[in-house]
Amino acid sequence: MEEDLVEFMAQSLVVDVDKVDVTAIEGDKTTILELKVAEKDIGKVIGKHGRIVKAMRSILSATASSSKKRLVLEILI
């Protein structure tokens, strides 16, 4: 579910929506979500001073509070 949320948010921001890919790596207490976008769209996902990615991480931590699992969002180049 979290993968779909990150994918939706990223596709709403970028130009090349076909290059958006989210991979989840499950752990015992942590889930790492790896987000890959086109190289030209990385700035749009990060935002000025990291504001957009920080907002995305805030939304993810709010959704994770119900599952008692920590979510980490990483943007891969």
C-alpha positions in Angstrom: 0.0 0.0 0.0 2.8 2.4 0.9 4.4 1.7 -2.5 1.3 2.8 -4.3 1.1 6.0 -2.3 4.7 6.9 -3.1 4.2 6.0 -6.7 1.1 8.2 -6.9 2.8 11.2 -5.3 5.9 10.8 -7.5 3.9 10.4 -10.7 1.9 13.6 -9.8 5.2 15.6 -9.7 7.3 14.3 -12.6 7.1 14.7 -16.4 8.2 11.2 -17.3 5.7 9.1 -15.4 6.8 5.8 -17.0 10.2 6.0 -15.3 8.8 6.1 -11.8 9.6 2.9 -10.0 9.1 2.1 -6.3 10.7 -1.0 -4.6 9.9 -2.0 -1.1 12.5 -3.8 1.1 10.8 -5.4 4.1 12.6 -5.7 7.4 11.5 -6.7 10.9 10.6 -3.2 12.1 11.5 -1.1 9.1 10.4 -1.0 5.5 12.7 0.9 3.0 11.0 2.3 0.0 13.4 3.0 -2.9 12.1 5.6 -5.4 13.6 5.8 -8.9 12.7 8.5 -11.3 14.2 9.9 -14.5 17.3 11.9 -14.0 15.7 15.1 -15.3 12.9 14.7 -12.7 15.0 14.2 -9.6 14.9 17.9 -8.7 11.1 18.0 -8.9 10.8 15.1 -6.5 13.3 16.6 -4.0 12.1 20.2 -4.3 13.8 23.4 -3.1 15.8 22.6 0.0 14.3 19.2 0.1 10.8 20.4 1.0 8.8 18.1 -1.2 10.7 14.9 -0.2 10.3 16.0 3.4 6.6 16.3 3.0 6.4 12.9 1.3 8.3 11.4 4.3 5.9 13.1 6.7 2.9 11.6 5.0 4.6 8.2 5.0 5.4 8.4 8.7 1.7 9.2 9.4 0.6 6.2 7.5 3.2 4.0 9.2 1.9 4.9 12.7 -1.1 2.7 12.2 1.1 -0.3 11.2 3.7 0.2 14.0 6.4 -0.1 11.4 9.0 2.5 10.4 9.0 3.6 6.8 12.1 5.1 5.1 12.0 6.8 1.7 15.1 6.8 -0.3 15.5 8.4 -3.7 17.9 6.5 -6.0 19.7 8.0 -8.9 
